[in-house]
Amino acid sequence: MIEEIKKLAELNREIEEKYNFISVKMPFSSGDINVHVSKLSTLLDIANGEELCASFHDETYPYRLSFYEEEIQFFILLDEEGYREYKNSRATNTTKEKSGTL
């Protein structure tokens, strides 16, 4: 059992480093897999144009952007500046889509 847990922890570290994830968690009680992404650009790449769900998190990081892919929730916590960056990136993409330059 101990050896299996160590293998799982090592694989978790490798995935976190390779893909810029802060953590990959699977709470035993829910069975959901949660992936905390470190960079907005990484989350946007993974989402591949999917609309992200924005929700309130806390005062330090008031925004939590997330989406589900194959029963895995990918998310990032953002402060005001990070959320503005996200909104600006969406506005730019929407403008490109409407003008047909995408």
DSSP file (Angstrom, degrees, kcal/mol; ACC not computed):
  #  RESIDUE AA STRUCTURE BP1 BP2  ACC     N-H-->O    O-->H-N    N-H-->O    O-->H-N    TCO  KAPPA ALPHA  PHI   PSI    X-CA   Y-CA   Z-CA
    1    1 A M     >        0   0    0      0, 0.0     4,-2.2     0, 0.0     5,-0.2   0.000 360.0 360.0 360.0 -47.1    0.0    0.0    0.0
    2    2 A I  H  >  +     0   0    0      1,-0.2     4,-2.3     2,-0.2     5,-0.2   0.909 360.0  51.1 -59.8 -43.2    2.7    2.5    0.9
    3    3 A E  H  > S+     0   0    0      1,-0.2     4,-2.1     2,-0.2    -1,-0.2   0.887 109.2  50.6 -63.5 -39.1    4.6    1.8   -2.3
    4    4 A E  H  > S+     0   0    0      2,-0.2     4,-2.4     1,-0.2    -1,-0.2   0.891 109.6  50.5 -65.6 -40.0    1.4    2.4   -4.4
    5    5 A I  H  X S+     0   0    0     -4,-2.2     4,-2.5     2,-0.2    -2,-0.2   0.903 109.9  50.6 -64.6 -41.0    0.8    5.7   -2.6
    6    6 A K  H  X S+     0   0    0     -4,-2.3     4,-2.3     2,-0.2    -2,-0.2   0.898 110.3  49.6 -63.6 -40.2    4.3    6.8   -3.3
    7    7 A K  H  X S+     0   0    0     -4,-2.1     4,-2.5     2,-0.2    -2,-0.2   0.914 111.3  49.2 -63.4 -43.2    3.9    5.9   -7.0
    8    8 A L  H  X S+     0   0    0     -4,-2.4     4,-2.4     1,-0.2    -2,-0.2   0.914 111.3  49.3 -61.7 -44.0    0.6    7.9   -7.1
    9    9 A A  H  X S+     0   0    0     -4,-2.5     4,-2.2     2,-0.2    -2,-0.2   0.891 111.3  49.5 -63.9 -40.3    2.3   10.9   -5.5
   10   10 A E  H  X S+     0   0    0     -4,-2.3     4,-2.3     2,-0.2    -2,-0.2   0.916 111.3  48.3 -66.1 -43.5    5.2   10.7   -7.9
   11   11 A L  H  X S+     0   0    0     -4,-2.5     4,-2.4     1,-0.2    -2,-0.2   0.899 110.0  53.3 -61.9 -41.1    2.9   10.5  -10.9
   12   12 A N  H  X S+     0   0    0     -4,-2.4     4,-2.5     1,-0.2    -2,-0.2   0.922 109.3  48.3 -59.2 -45.9    0.9   13.5   -9.5
   13   13 A R  H  X S+     0   0    0     -4,-2.2     4,-2.3     1,-0.2    -2,-0.2   0.908 110.8  51.0 -62.3 -42.5    4.1   15.5   -9.2
   14   14 A E  H  X S+     0   0    0     -4,-2.3     4,-2.6     2,-0.2    -2,-0.2   0.919 112.0  46.3 -62.0 -44.2    5.1   14.7  -12.8
   15   15 A I  H  X S+     0   0    0     -4,-2.4     4,-2.2     1,-0.2     6,-0.4   0.917 111.4  52.1 -64.7 -43.8    1.7   15.7  -14.2
   16   16 A E  H  X>S+     0   0    0     -4,-2.5     5,-1.8    -5,-0.2     4,-0.6   0.907 114.9  41.9 -60.3 -42.4    1.7   18.9  -12.2
   17   17 A E  H  <5S+     0   0    0     -4,-2.3     3,-0.5     3,-0.2    -2,-0.2   0.913 115.0  49.2 -71.7 -43.4    5.2   19.9  -13.5
   18   18 A K  H  <5S+     0   0    0     -4,-2.6    -2,-0.2     1,-0.2    -1,-0.2   0.860 123.1  29.9 -65.9 -37.4    4.6   18.8  -17.1
   19   19 A Y  H  <5S-     0   0    0     -4,-2.2    -1,-0.2    -5,-0.2    -2,-0.2   0.269 107.8-110.7-111.3  11.0    1.3   20.6  -17.5
   20   20 A N  T  <5 +     0   0    0     -4,-0.6    18,-2.6    -3,-0.5    19,-0.5   0.882  62.4 156.2  61.7  40.6    1.6   23.6  -15.1
   21   21 A F  E   < -A   37   0A   0     -5,-1.8    16,-0.3    -6,-0.4    -1,-0.2  -0.745  40.6-153.9 -94.8 145.8   -0.9   22.3  -12.7
   22   22 A I  E    S-     0   0A   0     14,-3.9     2,-0.3     1,-0.4    15,-0.2   0.865  77.5 -13.5 -81.7 -41.4   -0.9   23.4   -9.1
   23   23 A S  E     -A   36   0A   0     13,-1.2    13,-2.6    -7,-0.1     2,-0.5  -0.992  47.0-151.0-158.8 154.1   -2.6   20.2   -7.9
   24   24 A V  E     +A   35   0A   0     -2,-0.3     2,-0.4    11,-0.2    11,-0.2  -0.982  32.5 176.0-125.3 115.3   -4.5   17.2   -9.1
   25   25 A K  E     -A   34   0A   0      9,-3.0     9,-3.1    -2,-0.5    -2,-0.0  -0.924  25.9-173.4-127.3 146.6   -6.9   15.9   -6.5
   26   26 A M        -     0   0    0     -2,-0.4     7,-0.2     7,-0.2     2,-0.0  -0.775  23.4-146.5-135.4  90.0   -9.5   13.2   -6.3
   27   27 A P     >  -     0   0    0      0, 0.0     4,-2.4     0, 0.0     3,-0.3  -0.346  11.6-137.0 -57.7 131.5  -11.4   13.5   -3.0
   28   28 A F  T  4 S+     0   0    0      1,-0.2     0, 0.0     2,-0.2     0, 0.0   0.840  98.2  55.1 -60.9 -34.9  -12.3   10.0   -1.9
   29   29 A S  T  4 S+     0   0    0      1,-0.2    -1,-0.2     2,-0.1     0, 0.0   0.867 118.8  28.6 -71.0 -35.8  -15.8   11.0   -0.8
   30   30 A S  T  4 S-     0   0    0     -3,-0.3    -2,-0.2     2,-0.1    -1,-0.2   0.788  84.8-142.5 -98.2 -29.6  -16.9   12.5   -4.1
   31   31 A G     <  +     0   0    0     -4,-2.4    -3,-0.1     1,-0.3     2,-0.1   0.371  55.1 135.5  80.6  -6.5  -14.9   10.7   -6.7
   32   32 A D        -     0   0    0     -5,-0.2     2,-0.5    40,-0.0    -1,-0.3  -0.406  52.1-135.3 -71.8 150.7  -14.6   13.9   -8.7
   33   33 A I  E     - b   0  72A   0     38,-0.9    40,-2.9    -7,-0.2     2,-0.5  -0.951  20.6-168.0-108.4 125.4  -11.2   14.8  -10.1
   34   34 A N  E     -Ab  25  73A   0     -9,-3.1    -9,-3.0    -2,-0.5     2,-0.6  -0.958   5.1-167.2-117.5 127.2  -10.2   18.4   -9.7
   35   35 A V  E     -Ab  24  74A   0     38,-3.2    40,-2.5    -2,-0.5     2,-0.7  -0.955   8.7-154.7-118.2 115.0   -7.2   19.9  -11.5
   36   36 A H  E     -Ab  23  75A   0    -13,-2.6   -14,-3.9    -2,-0.6   -13,-1.2  -0.802  16.2-153.0 -90.3 112.9   -6.0   23.3  -10.3
   37   37 A V  E     -A   21   0A   0     38,-3.3    40,-0.4    -2,-0.7   -16,-0.2  -0.653   9.0-153.4 -91.7 141.7   -4.3   25.0  -13.2
   38   38 A S  S    S+     0   0    0    -18,-2.6     2,-0.4    -2,-0.3   -17,-0.1   0.767  74.5  47.3 -88.4 -25.8   -1.6   27.6  -12.5
   39   39 A K     >  -     0   0    0    -19,-0.5     4,-1.9     1,-0.1     3,-0.2  -0.945  66.4-141.9-123.7 138.5   -1.8   29.7  -15.7
   40   40 A L  H  > S+     0   0    0     -2,-0.4     4,-2.7     1,-0.2     5,-0.2   0.897 105.6  56.6 -59.4 -41.2   -4.8   31.2  -17.4
   41   41 A S  H  > S+     0   0    0      1,-0.2     4,-2.1     2,-0.2    -1,-0.2   0.873 105.6  51.3 -61.0 -36.5   -3.3   30.5  -20.8
   42   42 A T  H  > S+     0   0    0      2,-0.2     4,-2.4    -3,-0.2    -1,-0.2   0.929 110.7  47.7 -65.2 -45.6   -3.0   26.8  -19.9
   43   43 A L  H  X S+     0   0    0     -4,-1.9     4,-2.7     1,-0.2    -2,-0.2   0.913 111.8  50.0 -62.4 -42.5   -6.7   26.7  -18.8
   44   44 A L  H  X>S+     0   0    0     -4,-2.7     4,-1.4     2,-0.2     5,-0.7   0.881 110.7  50.3 -63.9 -37.8   -7.8   28.5  -22.0
   45   45 A D  H  <5S+     0   0    0     -4,-2.1    -2,-0.2    -5,-0.2    -1,-0.2   0.926 112.8  45.5 -64.2 -44.8   -5.7   26.0  -24.1
   46   46 A I  H  <5S+     0   0    0     -4,-2.4    -2,-0.2     1,-0.2    -1,-0.2   0.899 110.9  53.2 -65.5 -40.2   -7.3   23.0  -22.3
   47   47 A A  H ><5S-     0   0    0     -4,-2.7     3,-1.9    -5,-0.2    -1,-0.2   0.781  90.3-158.4 -67.7 -26.7  -10.8   24.5  -22.6
   48   48 A N  T 3<5S-     0   0    0     -4,-1.4    -3,-0.1     1,-0.3     3,-0.1   0.890  72.8 -36.5  50.2  49.4  -10.2   24.9  -26.4
   49   49 A G  T 3 <S+     0   0    0     -5,-0.7    -1,-0.3     1,-0.3    -4,-0.1   0.304 101.2 139.6  90.9 -10.1  -12.9   27.6  -26.8
   50   50 A E    <   -     0   0    0     -3,-1.9    -1,-0.3    -6,-0.2     2,-0.2  -0.398  61.7-105.3 -65.3 144.3  -15.4   26.2  -24.3
   51   51 A E        -     0   0    0     -3,-0.1     2,-0.3    -2,-0.1    -1,-0.1  -0.527  34.8-134.4 -70.4 134.9  -17.1   28.8  -22.2
   52   52 A L        -     0   0    0     -2,-0.2     2,-0.5    15,-0.1    15,-0.2  -0.701  11.0-125.8 -92.2 143.9  -15.7   28.9  -18.6
   53   53 A C  E     -C   66   0A   0     13,-3.3    13,-1.9    -2,-0.3     2,-0.4  -0.781  24.0-154.2 -87.8 125.3  -18.0   29.1  -15.6
   54   54 A A  E     +C   65   0A   0     -2,-0.5     2,-0.3    11,-0.2    11,-0.2  -0.858  21.1 164.1-103.1 134.3  -17.1   32.0  -13.3
   55   55 A S  E     -C   64   0A   0      9,-1.8     9,-2.5    -2,-0.4     2,-0.2  -0.961  41.2 -94.5-143.2 161.8  -18.0   31.8   -9.6
   56   56 A F  E     +C   63   0A   0     -2,-0.3     7,-0.2     7,-0.2     3,-0.1  -0.545  39.2 169.8 -76.3 139.2  -17.0   33.7   -6.5
   57   57 A H        -     0   0    0      5,-1.3     2,-0.3     1,-0.4    -1,-0.2   0.729  51.1 -53.2-113.6 -71.2  -14.2   32.1   -4.4
   58   58 A D        -     0   0    0      3,-1.3    -1,-0.4     1,-0.0     0, 0.0  -0.904  56.3 -82.2-158.5-174.2  -13.0   34.4   -1.6
   59   59 A E  S    S+     0   0    0     -2,-0.3     4,-0.1     1,-0.2    -1,-0.0   0.857 123.6  46.8 -71.3 -34.9  -11.6   37.9   -1.0
   60   60 A T  S    S+     0   0    0      1,-0.3    -1,-0.2     2,-0.1     0, 0.0   0.937 132.2  18.2 -71.8 -47.5   -8.0   37.1   -2.0
   61   61 A Y  S    S+     0   0    0     18,-0.1    -3,-1.3     1,-0.1    -1,-0.3  -0.801  75.3 176.8-122.7  85.3   -9.0   35.3   -5.2
   62   62 A P        +     0   0    0      0, 0.0    -5,-1.3     0, 0.0     2,-0.4   0.677  59.0  64.9 -69.7 -16.0  -12.5   36.4   -5.9
   63   63 A Y  E     -CD  56  78A   0     15,-2.2    15,-3.2    -7,-0.2     2,-0.5  -0.902  53.2-175.3-117.2 136.5  -12.9   34.5   -9.2
   64   64 A R  E     -CD  55  77A   0     -9,-2.5    -9,-1.8    -2,-0.4     2,-0.5  -0.978  10.2-166.9-123.6 115.2  -12.9   30.8   -9.9
   65   65 A L  E     +CD  54  76A   0     11,-2.2    11,-2.0    -2,-0.5     2,-0.3  -0.871  21.1 158.5-101.5 134.4  -13.0   29.9  -13.6
   66   66 A S  E     +CD  53  75A   0    -13,-1.9   -13,-3.3    -2,-0.5     2,-0.3  -0.971  21.6 179.6-150.5 163.2  -13.8   26.3  -14.4
   67   67 A F  E     - D   0  74A   0      7,-1.8     7,-2.6    -2,-0.3     2,-0.4  -0.964  25.8-120.6-158.4 160.0  -15.1   23.8  -16.9
   68   68 A Y  E     + D   0  73A   0     -2,-0.3     2,-0.4     5,-0.2     5,-0.2  -0.860  22.0 179.0-107.7 139.4  -15.6   20.1  -17.1
   69   69 A E  E >  S- D   0  72A   0      3,-2.3     3,-1.1    -2,-0.4    -2,-0.0  -0.944  76.7 -21.8-137.7 115.2  -14.0   17.7  -19.6
   70   70 A E  T 3  S-     0   0    0     -2,-0.4     3,-0.1     1,-0.3    -1,-0.0   0.914 127.7 -48.8  49.9  51.3  -14.7   14.0  -19.3
   71   71 A E  T 3  S+     0   0    0      1,-0.2   -38,-0.9   -39,-0.0     2,-0.5   0.655 114.6 117.1  65.7  19.6  -15.8   14.3  -15.6
   72   72 A I  E <   -bD  33  69A   0     -3,-1.1    -3,-2.3   -40,-0.1     2,-0.7  -0.975  57.0-145.3-115.7 127.7  -12.6   16.2  -14.7
   73   73 A Q  E     -bD  34  68A   0    -40,-2.9   -38,-3.2    -2,-0.5     2,-0.4  -0.835  13.3-167.4 -94.5 119.2  -13.0   19.7  -13.4
   74   74 A F  E     +bD  35  67A   0     -7,-2.6    -7,-1.8    -2,-0.7     2,-0.3  -0.880  19.9 164.0-100.2 134.9  -10.2   22.1  -14.5
   75   75 A F  E     -bD  36  66A   0    -40,-2.5   -38,-3.3    -2,-0.4     2,-0.3  -0.977  26.2-161.1-150.0 162.1  -10.1   25.4  -12.6
   76   76 A I  E     - D   0  65A   0    -11,-2.0   -11,-2.2    -2,-0.3     2,-0.5  -0.989  18.5-135.1-140.6 147.1   -8.0   28.5  -11.8
   77   77 A L  E     - D   0  64A   0    -40,-0.4     2,-0.4    -2,-0.3   -13,-0.2  -0.900  29.4-171.3-102.8 131.3   -8.4   31.0   -9.1
   78   78 A L  E     - D   0  63A   0    -15,-3.2   -15,-2.2    -2,-0.5   -21,-0.1  -0.926  18.7-143.0-127.3 146.7   -8.0   34.6  -10.2
   79   79 A D     >  -     0   0    0     -2,-0.4     4,-2.3   -18,-0.2     5,-0.2  -0.292  51.3 -82.7 -86.8-175.0   -7.7   38.0   -8.6
   80   80 A E  H  > S+     0   0    0      1,-0.2     4,-2.2     2,-0.2     5,-0.2   0.909 130.6  49.1 -58.4 -44.6   -9.3   41.1  -10.1
   81   81 A E  H  > S+     0   0    0      1,-0.2     4,-2.1     2,-0.2    -1,-0.2   0.913 111.2  49.0 -64.0 -43.6   -6.4   41.7  -12.6
   82   82 A G  H  > S+     0   0    0      1,-0.2     4,-2.0     2,-0.2    -1,-0.2   0.880 110.9  50.5 -63.1 -38.6   -6.4   38.0  -13.7
   83   83 A Y  H  X S+     0   0    0     -4,-2.3     4,-2.7     2,-0.2    -1,-0.2   0.887 108.3  52.3 -68.3 -38.1  -10.1   38.1  -14.3
   84   84 A R  H  X S+     0   0    0     -4,-2.2     4,-2.7     2,-0.2    -2,-0.2   0.903 107.7  53.0 -61.2 -41.3   -9.8   41.3  -16.3
   85   85 A E  H  X S+     0   0    0     -4,-2.1     4,-2.1     2,-0.2    -2,-0.2   0.917 110.1  47.9 -59.9 -43.5   -7.2   39.6  -18.4
   86   86 A Y  H  X S+     0   0    0     -4,-2.0     4,-2.1     2,-0.2    -2,-0.2   0.944 111.9  48.5 -62.5 -48.2   -9.6   36.7  -19.0
   87   87 A K  H  X S+     0   0    0     -4,-2.7     4,-2.3     1,-0.2    -2,-0.2   0.898 111.7  50.1 -61.2 -40.7  -12.5   39.0  -19.9
   88   88 A N  H  X S+     0   0    0     -4,-2.7     4,-2.2     1,-0.2    -1,-0.2   0.893 109.0  51.6 -64.8 -39.3  -10.3   40.9  -22.3
   89   89 A S  H  X S+     0   0    0     -4,-2.1     4,-2.1     1,-0.2    -1,-0.2   0.881 111.0  48.3 -65.6 -36.7   -9.1   37.7  -24.0
   90   90 A R  H  X S+     0   0    0     -4,-2.1     4,-2.6     2,-0.2    -2,-0.2   0.893 110.4  51.1 -69.2 -39.7  -12.8   36.7  -24.5
   91   91 A A  H  X S+     0   0    0     -4,-2.3     4,-2.2     2,-0.2    -2,-0.2   0.901 110.6  49.2 -65.0 -39.9  -13.7   40.0  -25.9
   92   92 A T  H  X S+     0   0    0     -4,-2.2     4,-2.2     2,-0.2    -2,-0.2   0.923 112.7  47.1 -64.1 -45.3  -10.8   39.8  -28.4
   93   93 A N  H  X S+     0   0    0     -4,-2.1     4,-2.5     1,-0.2    -2,-0.2   0.898 111.7  50.9 -63.8 -40.8  -11.8   36.3  -29.5
   94   94 A T  H  X S+     0   0    0     -4,-2.6     4,-2.3     1,-0.2    -1,-0.2   0.906 110.0  49.8 -63.8 -41.6  -15.5   37.3  -29.9
   95   95 A T  H  X S+     0   0    0     -4,-2.2     4,-1.8     2,-0.2    -1,-0.2   0.911 112.1  48.0 -63.8 -42.6  -14.5   40.3  -32.0
   96   96 A K  H  X>S+     0   0    0     -4,-2.2     5,-2.0     1,-0.2     6,-0.8   0.899 111.3  50.8 -64.2 -41.2  -12.3   38.1  -34.2
   97   97 A E  H ><5S+     0   0    0     -4,-2.5     3,-0.5     1,-0.2    -2,-0.2   0.910 111.3  47.8 -63.1 -42.9  -15.1   35.5  -34.6
   98   98 A K  H 3<5S+     0   0    0     -4,-2.3    -1,-0.2     1,-0.2    -2,-0.2   0.837 113.5  47.0 -69.6 -31.9  -17.6   38.1  -35.6
   99   99 A S  H 3<5S-     0   0    0     -4,-1.8    -1,-0.2    -5,-0.2    -2,-0.2   0.553 110.9-121.9 -87.8  -5.8  -15.3   39.7  -38.1
  100  100 A G  T <<5S+     0   0    0     -4,-0.8    -3,-0.2    -3,-0.5    -4,-0.1   0.680  77.8 120.2  79.1  18.2  -14.4   36.3  -39.6
  101  101 A T      <       0   0    0     -5,-2.0    -4,-0.2     1,-0.2    -5,-0.1   0.469 360.0 360.0 -93.6  -0.9  -10.6   36.6  -38.9
  102  102 A L              0   0    0     -6,-0.8    -1,-0.2    -9,-0.1    -5,-0.1   0.476 360.0 360.0 -83.1 360.0  -10.4   33.6  -36.7
